[in-house]
C-alpha cells in the first residue's frame, strides 16, 4: 500500500433485534460513511448476472427465478427448509461469496472509516473483520415492544429470535463502545454523532 492510498479502518456495528442497530446505521450513512450491510451482501451476490444466481438456477431449476430473472426468495426458502441437505448446499455456495463481497466493499470504501453492519456479528465471528466494535444495546422489554410494533411478529417468534442471538452481556463484553438506546431517535442520533467525532480522530491510524 502506498502512502497516498486510502485504507479505511472498519467499525463493526451490531445489536440484538429491536435495539436500533438499523437506525444507527442510517445515521452513520447520513454522516457520509460507507455502510456495508451483511444482509444486503446476501442479496448482492444473487443479483442477475452474478455466478451464484446461475448456479442456483442450475441446481434447483429455473423455477426459483421470477419472471424478471431475479431470485424468487420465497421459492428458494421453501426448498431449503424442506431439505437440510439443500440448505447446506446453498450455504456452502453463498457464504464464501458473501464474505468476499463484504471484504471487498469494506476494502474499497472511500469514507474516513467504513461501517460494517451485521445482526449476527458476534455469533458468526464476523466481528473479527472489524477494527473496533460498536454495540447498540436496549433493555429486553424495549426490544420486544419495538419489534412487536415494527413487524407484527408474535411474542413467541420474537422470544425465539432473542434466544438465538447472543446475550446482551456477551455482546457488550466484546464491544469497544456501547450505545444504550432506551430513549428517543434524536438521543440515538446525538450519541452516534458524538462517537463519529471520536472515530474521525482514529481515521488512518489502523490498517
C-alpha positions in Angstrom: 0.0 0.0 0.0 1.4 3.4 -1.0 1.5 6.3 1.4 -1.3 8.0 -0.6 -3.6 5.0 -0.9 -6.6 5.3 1.4 -7.3 2.3 3.5 -10.2 2.9 5.9 -10.4 1.2 9.2 -13.6 -0.8 9.9 -16.2 -0.1 12.6 -18.3 -3.2 13.3 -21.9 -2.3 14.2 -24.3 -4.8 15.8 -27.1 -5.2 18.3 -30.0 -7.5 19.0 -33.4 -7.4 17.3 -35.2 -4.2 18.1 -32.1 -2.5 19.6 -32.0 0.3 17.0 -29.0 -1.0 15.0 -30.6 -0.1 11.7 -31.4 3.4 12.8 -27.8 3.8 14.0 -26.5 2.5 10.6 -28.8 5.0 8.8 -27.3 7.8 10.9 -23.7 6.8 10.0 -24.7 6.8 6.3 -26.3 10.3 6.7 -22.9 11.4 8.1 -21.2 10.3 4.9 -19.9 7.0 6.0 -19.8 4.0 3.7 -22.1 1.3 5.3 -21.7 -2.3 4.3 -24.7 -4.4 5.5 -24.3 -8.2 5.8 -28.0 -8.7 4.9 -27.6 -6.6 1.8 -24.5 -8.5 0.8 -26.5 -11.7 0.8 -28.8 -10.1 -1.8 -25.9 -8.6 -3.9 -24.3 -12.0 -4.5 -27.5 -13.3 -6.1 -28.3 -10.4 -8.4 -29.0 -11.2 -12.1 -25.7 -11.8 -14.0 -23.8 -13.0 -10.9 -22.5 -16.5 -11.0 -24.3 -17.5 -7.8 -27.7 -16.9 -9.3 -26.8 -19.1 -12.3 -25.6 -21.9 -10.0 -28.8 -21.8 -8.0 -31.0 -21.9 -11.1 -28.9 -24.8 -12.5 -29.2 -26.7 -9.2 -32.8 -26.1 -8.4 -34.2 -25.4 -11.9 -35.3 -22.0 -13.2 -38.5 -22.4 -11.1 -36.7 -20.5 -8.4 -36.4 -17.4 -10.7 -39.1 -14.8 -11.0 -40.4 -13.6 -14.4 -37.9 -10.8 -14.5 -34.9 -13.1 -13.8 -34.4 -12.2 -10.2 -34.3 -14.8 -7.4 -37.6 -15.9 -6.0 -36.6 -15.9 -2.4 -39.8 -17.5 -1.1 -39.4 -20.4 -3.6 -35.8 -20.9 -2.5 -36.7 -20.7 1.2 -39.4 -23.4 0.7 -36.9 -25.7 -1.0 -34.1 -25.4 1.6 -36.4 -25.5 4.7 -37.9 -28.8 3.3 -34.4 -30.4 3.0 -31.5 -29.7 5.3 -29.0 -31.1 2.7 -30.2 -28.5 0.2 -29.9 -25.8 2.8 -26.3 -26.8 3.5 -25.6 -26.8 -0.3 -26.8 -23.3 -0.6 -24.9 -22.1 2.5 -21.7 -23.7 1.1 -22.2 -21.8 -2.2 -23.2 -18.5 -0.8 -21.4 -17.9 2.5 -17.9 -17.6 0.9 -19.2 -15.3 -1.8 -21.0 -13.1 0.8 -17.8 -13.0 2.9 -15.8 -12.0 -0.2 -18.4 -9.3 -1.2 -18.3 -7.8 2.3 -14.5 -7.8 2.4 -14.2 -6.2 -1.0 -16.7 -3.4 -0.3 -15.0 -2.6 3.0 -11.6 -2.6 1.3 -12.7 -0.2 -1.4 -14.7 2.2 0.8 -13.7 5.8 0.3 -15.0 7.3 3.6 -12.8 8.1 6.6 -13.8 4.7 8.0 -16.3 2.1 6.9 -19.2 0.8 8.9 -19.9 -3.0 8.7 -23.4 -3.9 10.0 -24.4 -7.4 10.9 -27.2 -8.7 13.2 -25.2 -11.9 14.0 -21.7 -10.3 14.1 -20.9 -11.9 17.5 -22.5 -15.3 16.8 -20.9 -15.7 13.3 -17.4 -14.4 14.3 -17.7 -11.6 11.8 -16.6 -9.1 14.4 -13.1 -10.2 13.6 -13.4 -8.2 10.3 -13.7 -5.0 12.4 -11.0 -2.9 14.0 -13.5 -1.6 16.5 -16.9 -2.9 17.7 -19.9 -0.7 18.5 -22.9 -2.4 20.1 -26.4 -0.8 20.2 -28.0 -2.0 23.3 -31.5 -1.9 24.7 -33.4 -3.5 27.6 -35.1 -6.7 26.6 -38.6 -5.4 27.2 -37.9 -2.5 24.9 -36.6 -4.8 22.2 -39.8 -6.8 22.5 -42.0 -3.7 22.3 -40.2 -2.2 19.3 -40.2 -5.4 17.3 -43.9 -6.1 18.0 -44.7 -2.6 16.8 -42.4 -2.8 13.8 -43.1 -6.1 12.1 -46.1 -7.7 13.7 -44.3 -10.8 14.8 -45.8 -12.7 17.7 -44.2 -12.5 21.1 -43.2 -16.2 20.8 -41.4 -15.6 17.5 -39.5 -12.6 18.9 -38.5 -14.6 22.0 -37.2 -17.4 19.8 -35.1 -14.8 17.8 -33.8 -13.3 21.0 -32.9 -16.8 22.3 -30.9 -17.5 19.1 -29.0 -14.2 19.3 -26.0 -13.6 21.6 -26.9 -12.5 25.2 -26.7 -8.8 25.8 -23.9 -9.4 28.3 -21.8 -11.4 25.8 -22.3 -8.7 23.1 -21.4 -5.8 25.3 -18.4 -7.6 26.8 -16.8 -7.7 23.3 -17.7 -4.1 22.5 -15.3 -1.2 22.4 -18.2 1.2 22.5 -21.8 0.7 23.7 -24.8 3.0 23.0 -27.7 2.4 25.3 -30.7 3.1 23.0 -33.5 3.4 25.5 -34.8 6.9 24.7 -35.7 8.8 21.5 -34.4 8.6 18.0 -32.9 12.1 18.5 -31.0 10.8 21.5 -29.6 7.9 19.5 -28.5 10.3 16.7 -26.8 12.5 19.2 -24.8 9.6 20.6 -23.8 8.4 17.1 -22.7 11.9 16.2 -20.6 12.1 19.4 -18.9 8.8 18.6 -18.4 9.8 15.0 -16.2 12.7 16.1 -14.1 10.3 18.1 -13.9 7.9 15.2 -12.7 10.6 12.8 -9.7 11.2 15.1 -8.9 7.5 14.6 -9.0 7.6 10.8 -5.8 6.4 9.2 -4.3 5.1 12.5 -5.2 1.5 11.7 -4.6 -0.9 8.9 
